[in-house]
Amino acid sequence: MESKNKKAPAKLHIRKGDTVKVISGNAKGESGVITKVLVDKSRATVEGVNMITKHVKPNAQNPQGSIEKLEGAIHISNLMVVDPKTGEATRTGRKANDKGKLQRFSKKTGELL
């Protein structure tokens, strides 16, 4: 049964497909493209960053079992969007476009993302 007081998920400063830079943690300084955003956990998976090792048990399709390298999720507070024009990490803001719809913009250059 669903509760009536359920809040709408917060708007995030990142989206799937954005190029981001890791600003803290073990993968600090690395950058990549976001492949998945976990809104409820405030985490994102970035291509080629925060690689973890997963041991896969043997099964009918894979009788030998294996060790796989996967991307681990990173908290979104540790990610910064990379401005496509300058190639540098930038903070983002929201402003209304000519139709009144909110769009993200780079705080460094002022350009829409």
C-alpha atoms as one frame of an Amber mdcrd trajectory, in Angstrom:
protein
   0.000   0.000   0.000   1.382   3.402  -0.989   1.578   6.217   1.560  -0.013
   9.570   0.754   2.891  11.605   2.112   5.389  10.341  -0.463   7.651  13.140
  -1.696   8.501  13.594  -5.352  12.162  12.758  -6.061  14.477  15.768  -5.889
  15.870  17.257  -9.086  19.478  16.269  -9.583  22.259  18.327 -11.145  23.308
  15.360 -13.313  21.553  13.220 -15.930  22.221  10.038 -17.848  24.526  10.859
 -20.772  26.294  13.788 -19.053  30.076  13.860 -18.984  31.132  14.261 -15.359
  34.320  14.593 -13.343  34.844  12.910  -9.966  35.806  15.596  -7.431  36.467
  13.416  -4.364  37.013   9.830  -3.292  39.228   7.042  -4.641  38.496   7.953
  -8.268  39.217  11.687  -7.817  40.156  13.440 -11.067  38.725  10.770 -13.376
  35.949  11.606 -15.817  33.435   9.659 -17.853  29.861   9.483 -19.121  26.977
   8.650 -16.782  25.375   5.325 -17.715  22.811   5.027 -14.912  21.344   7.308
 -12.234  19.895   5.807  -9.042  17.618   8.660  -7.899  16.369   7.018  -4.697
  19.946   6.391  -3.474  21.404   9.668  -4.909  24.083   7.702  -6.754  25.246
   7.399 -10.347  27.265   4.892 -12.356  30.026   6.456 -14.462  31.568   4.625
 -17.427  35.076   3.330 -16.593  35.220   4.921 -13.117  35.146   3.262  -9.655
  35.706  -0.255 -10.997  34.806  -3.080  -8.608  35.482  -6.820  -8.812  32.469
  -9.135  -8.705  32.857 -12.884  -8.263  30.194 -14.755 -10.266  29.132 -18.184
  -9.033  29.133 -21.078 -11.502  25.754 -21.794 -13.128  24.352 -23.677 -16.126
  25.363 -20.972 -18.644  28.751 -20.393 -17.045  29.902 -23.682 -15.427  33.377
 -22.311 -14.632  32.237 -19.130 -12.830  34.194 -15.925 -13.347  35.526 -12.682
 -11.946  34.014  -9.592 -13.590  35.028  -5.939 -13.433  32.009  -3.638 -13.059
  31.489   0.078 -12.483  30.428   0.875  -8.925  27.962   3.642  -8.090  29.320
   6.998  -6.886  27.381   9.472  -4.751  26.227  12.423  -6.854  27.754  14.938
  -4.423  31.162  13.652  -5.595  30.395  14.375  -9.273  30.562  17.618 -11.245
  29.226  18.172 -14.752  31.876  18.935 -17.382  31.053  21.965 -19.550  31.027
  20.804 -23.202  32.442  24.137 -24.439  35.434  24.489 -22.093  35.981  20.872
 -21.034  36.238  21.948 -17.385  34.076  20.895 -14.434  31.418  23.467 -13.604
  28.616  24.046 -11.154  25.145  24.074 -12.635  22.105  26.254 -12.117  18.576
  26.365 -13.505  16.940  29.193 -15.396  13.785  29.465 -17.472  14.167  29.454
 -21.237  11.958  31.525 -23.584   9.100  28.997 -23.228   9.239  29.115 -19.420
  10.747  25.630 -19.031  13.647  25.299 -16.563  16.939  24.341 -18.183  20.355
  23.665 -16.705  23.164  26.120 -17.386  26.871  26.291 -16.660  27.736  28.767
 -13.896  31.192  29.288 -15.430  30.139  30.218 -18.965  26.406  30.860 -18.600
  25.692  28.528 -21.564  22.796  26.053 -21.510  23.787  22.433 -21.016
